[in-house]
Each structure stands twice: as C-alpha cells, then as structure tokens.
Amino acid sequence: MEPSKIVVRYLDGRILKGTTRNFSPLKPTFQLLPGGRTTLVEVSVSHLKAVFFVRDFLGNKLYRERKKVAEGDKPQGRLVEVTCRDGEVLVGSTMGYDPGRPGFFLHPIDPKTNNTKIFLTSAGVAKVRYF
C-alpha cells in the first residue's frame, strides 16, 4: 500500500504532518510517520478533529477554496456544510454522515484544493447542514 500524505489536526489545536499506511475509519488508532523522522507515532482518533489527506504539505496559503457548487460539478453523495468546533467551515460531499459513528469522510467541493479528502471526527464537528 502506497503511503498517504496526511495532516492530523487534534481537538486541542496541535498539528502533525506525515504519512500513513494504515488509517482506517473503523479503527481507533493508526500510525503516522512524521516528516523527517524515522519513528512511527501512534495516533488515537478520539483525540482528533480531522485527518486531512493532502496532495502536498506546503499547500498554497493564498488560494481561496471554492465553497459553492460550480456548473458542471457532479459530486457523489450528499452536499454538506460542516462547521467544526474550532469554527472552521468545510464544504463538500459525503456518502455517510452519522453522528453516532466515530467520524465520516468529506470530499471537498473544490477539486483544486490541496485536500483530496478529509476524515472528520464526530467529536470535532459542531454542526452539519445539508443542501
């Protein structure tokens, strides 16, 4: 399995960047290899706001992510606006939000964003609005 580049955001605001080969939304933990290190870190999903699967670790701070559906977009799943407990608002589509589960995947509505998908934990979500 090819490693996935991820940015892990904790509920307390901490951020870790690195790669993982064993993330599963069904498991309570996974291993992260932080950039520049050779030792794996065990990450507990219950302590997280989200896991961002990214194209690269730098991103583009000047890029303004599109938050609306553009003509011709064909998102799979239901369109949602997610407000996180820290105030961040994410817009995308999901195949299965259930507040009783540990979390769910969100696919950003903007195909040019650095995030390819996001796993949001139920503990990190304040509000979900369908549209």
C-alpha positions, 0 to 999 in steps of 0.5 A: 500500500502506497503511503498517504500524505496526511495532516492530523489536526487534534481537538486541542489545536496541535498539528502533525504532518506525515504519512500513513499506511494504515488509517482506517475509519473503523479503527481507533488508532493508526500510525503516522510517520512524521516528516523527517523522522524515522519513528512511527507515532501512534495516533488515537482518533478520539483525540482528533478533529480531522485527518486531512489527506493532502496532495502536498504539505506546503499547500498554497496559503493564498488560494481561496477554496471554492465553497459553492457548487460550480456548473458542471460539478457532479459530486457523489453523495450528499452536499454538506456544510460542516462547521467544526468546533474550532469554527472552521467551515468545510464544504463538500460531499459525503456518502455517510454522515452519522453522528453516532459513528466515530467520524465520516469522510468529506470530499471537498467541493473544490477539486483544486484544493490541496485536500483530496479528502478529509476524515472528520471526527464526530467529536470535532464537528459542531454542526452539519447542514445539508443542501 
